[in-house]
Amino acid sequence: MAACLSEDEMCQYRRQLIMPDIGAAGQKRLKQASVMIAGVGGLGGLSALHMTAAGVGRLVIVDMDRVADHNLKQF
């Protein structure tokens, strides 16, 4: 596999690396993976967050909704 894990990645994913079902080989596969999420509502937004935290290498997010001004204002 071409994707090597840097020292920072080894530190960041250390808990995943010690899991027998993931290990270094699994983490390298996650780094090489591409995932598309259709819709970034409640479920899609959380999925994107968790996939990023898990180390998925390429994340494509597609959402056809338009951003409304009232959604951007802080309370």
Residue, then its C-alpha position, 0 to 999 in steps of 0.5 A: m500500500a502506498a499510503c503511509l501513516s505519518e507520526d502525527e497520524m499514528c498519534q491521532y489514530r493510536r486507539q484504532l491502531i491497537m484494535p485487532d480488526i483495524g490495525a495499521a493496515g485498516q487505517k491505511r485503507l481508511k486513508q486511501a478510501s473515498v466516501m460520498i455523502a448525499g445530504v448533510g442534514g442531521l445524519g449526513g453531518l454527523s456521518a461526515l464528522h465521524m468519517t473525518a475523525a476516523g481518517v477517511g482520506r477523501l470525503v465528498i459532500v453533496d447537498m442540493d439545499r440552499v443555505a438560508d440567511h437565518n440559518l447562519k445567524q448566531f443566537 
